[in-house]
């Protein structure tokens, strides 16, 4: 028995299971974040009179930023628990969050 109370042979199986669960959850979270970010870029006003289109862009970009922050926090938990060993897991939510933040601030359509 190890110091944690689990047999040494069961520990790698638990680590593999944790990696699979974290990978699946983070993949789903990244897909949701990506969908919100792409929606923010695809949506836009139909013309100078369409203030509702700008509101839709702001809502989608805000959702994209929020999802990216939550995904980054989930990634932090999974990497710190050593279920995921690569720091590359931070790249996707960081890039999607930056893209959504750009759409929310600099690239916001004007009416």
URLINSUL-V204769 format. One record per residue. RES is the residue in one letter. SS is DSSP state (A for helix, B for strand, O for the rest). OMEGA is omega in whole degrees, -180 to 180 (999 if undefined). D_FIRST is the distance of its C-alpha to the first C-alpha in Angstrom with 1 decimal. Layout:
RES_SS_OMEGA_D_FIRST ; RES_SS_OMEGA_D_FIRST
This chain:
X_O_177_0.0 ; X_O_-179_3.8 ; X_O_-179_6.7 ; X_O_179_7.9 ; X_O_178_5.9 ; X_O_176_6.0 ; X_O_-177_4.8 ; X_A_-178_6.4 ; X_A_-179_9.4 ; X_A_-177_10.3 ; X_A_178_10.7 ; X_A_178_13.9 ; X_A_177_15.3 ; X_A_178_15.2 ; X_A_177_16.8 ; X_A_179_19.4 ; X_A_177_20.2 ; X_A_179_20.6 ; X_A_179_22.8 ; X_A_179_24.9 ; X_A_179_25.5 ; X_A_179_26.4 ; X_A_179_28.6 ; X_A_-179_30.4 ; X_A_-179_30.9 ; X_A_176_32.1 ; X_A_178_34.4 ; X_A_180_36.0 ; X_A_177_36.4 ; X_A_177_38.0 ; X_A_177_40.3 ; X_A_178_41.5 ; X_A_178_42.1 ; X_A_178_43.9 ; X_A_180_46.1 ; X_A_-179_47.1 ; X_A_178_47.9 ; X_A_177_49.9 ; X_A_178_51.7 ; X_A_179_52.7 ; X_A_-179_54.3 ; X_A_-179_55.9 ; X_O_178_57.4 ; X_O_-180_60.5 ; X_O_178_63.8 ; X_O_180_66.6 ; X_O_-178_69.1 ; X_O_-180_70.1 ; X_O_-171_70.6 ; X_O_177_67.1 ; X_A_180_65.1 ; X_A_177_62.7 ; X_A_178_61.5 ; X_A_178_60.5 ; X_A_178_58.7 ; X_A_177_56.7 ; X_A_180_55.7 ; X_A_-180_54.6 ; X_A_-179_52.5 ; X_A_179_50.8 ; X_A_177_50.2 ; X_A_176_48.8 ; X_A_178_46.5 ; X_A_178_45.4 ; X_A_180_44.7 ; X_A_178_42.8 ; X_A_179_40.6 ; X_A_178_40.0 ; X_A_178_38.8 ; X_A_179_36.4 ; X_A_176_35.1 ; X_A_178_34.6 ; X_A_176_32.6 ; X_A_178_30.4 ; X_A_178_30.0 ; X_A_179_29.1 ; X_A_-177_26.3 ; X_A_-180_25.0 ; X_A_179_25.2 ; X_A_177_23.8 ; X_O_179_20.7 ; X_O_171_20.5 ; X_O_174_21.0 ; X_O_-172_24.3 ; X_O_-175_24.5 ; X_O_177_28.3 ; X_O_179_30.7 ; X_O_178_33.3 ; X_A_179_32.3 ; X_A_-172_34.3 ; X_A_-175_37.5 ; X_A_180_38.6 ; X_A_177_38.5 ; X_A_179_40.1 ; X_A_179_42.8 ; X_A_177_43.5 ; X_A_178_43.6 ; X_A_179_46.0 ; X_A_178_48.2 ; X_A_179_48.4 ; X_A_175_49.1 ; X_A_180_51.9 ; X_A_-178_53.4 ; X_A_-176_53.3 ; X_O_-171_55.0 ; X_O_-173_56.9 ; X_O_179_57.4 ; X_O_-180_58.4 ; X_O_-180_61.6 ; X_O_175_64.7 ; X_O_999_67.2
